[in-house]
């Protein structure tokens, strides 16, 4: 999971040029080979279509307003017993990809969509990811359709998954959904997103799971100049995420019962990492009594509050070590649980943007149909954890380079200025070196001096370096 989500809301042409340089420097291919584009064009016109027709279900999508690669569409309904029925349609990428073909080979090379502040570098060609395979409104699309029943408290009951044709009726964004729910103008399938999201959040609390509402860093224009600010996620974003988590947990259960699968796993954080996070909490003024579990602390945070936002960024360090675990032959894998989810879990809801999801869906379809897993899935399964790990490393490098570049570019004319900051970390063995969180702008950067840094205390720091050429920002105690 990326530690920071950074997006650009204005033109910022010099930044765009610098971001292009990052892509070139990292060898990120924005263009697809001709044979891949040719196969994508052909398959966009001739996908493998399912027999089941579910186009009578009025699905809707909820995504950022500029998104065109729409992986998921949902329909929510109340059941007569007071529970809920969740219909969740996932783009059927396998309907367009020939195993071993040019598209498949290129997807294994790219592994996942890469996100830059100014654009996406997609896993699949746009003719598929933003066109024929995307669950765009008013278009009939092949999908992997999940039907999951919940009781009134949000506990999962019957689960079914099959291939079906679906049609989304509406493309909504988070702001619109939140506004309609808050002012009570949302139609019932949309209004129920809040109800389902809340009961699933309560289930998450009961099992000891945690969802990090990590704020985005936004590049914003103010009085002709660009700055960095935090954008707190809306409640609707968390409710939407609960539907995806629900499906990933249901998929993991199907795999474990079937005896073959690939899980998303995360071991419990080591004591040292938790102790380090406690120091960050103290530094940022976050109340964390010794007897209070980490998950409870995180749930108490308000991402709109700058110090809480900074602490949420630090919390993502506990998600390091997440990976994929393959199992076959009915053996229970070890590890099997994702520590943050506090349950078995897998990735299956974003196949347009993540390679592994296409394979997870095929295993679940085979499990429900009591059929054999396709040979092309089994042949690729053992290599997927390594491929996904390499893709994650590249995505994290992109993120780090982008954040460093943007911070350096936005501060390059302010070298010598003094800022208010808080010391959030001190490097082990080097007490004069650490990390500061600036009050304004929303920057987290390295600080180095000659005297031990006062961990957890306010500190006036002077900007000593902001070089977009090296993508580095450095501070020293003022």
Secondary structure, 3 states (H helix, E strand, C coil): CCCCEEEECCCCHHHHHHHHHHHHHCCCCCCCCHHHHHHHHHHHHCCCCCCCECCCCCEEEECCCCCCCCCEEEEEEECCCCCEEEEEEEECHHHCCCCCCHHHHHHHHHCECEECCCCEECCCCHHHHHHHCCCCECCEEEEEEEEEEECCCCCEEEEEEEEEEEEEEEEECHHHHHHHHHCCCCCHHHHHHHHHHHHHHHHHHHHCCCCCCCCEEEEEEECCEEEEEEECCCHHHHHHHHHHHHHHHHHHHHHHHHCCEEEEEECCCCHHHHHHHHHHHHHCCCCCCCCCCHHHHHHCCCCCCHHHHHHHHHHHHHHCCCEEEEECCCCCCCCCEECCCCEECCCCCCCCCEHHHHHHHHHHHHHHHCCCCCHHHHHHHHHHHHHHHHHHHHHHHHHHHHHHHHHHHHHHHHCCCEEEEEEEEEECCEEEEEEEEECCCCCEEEEECCCCCCCCCEEEEEEEEEECCCCEEEEEEC
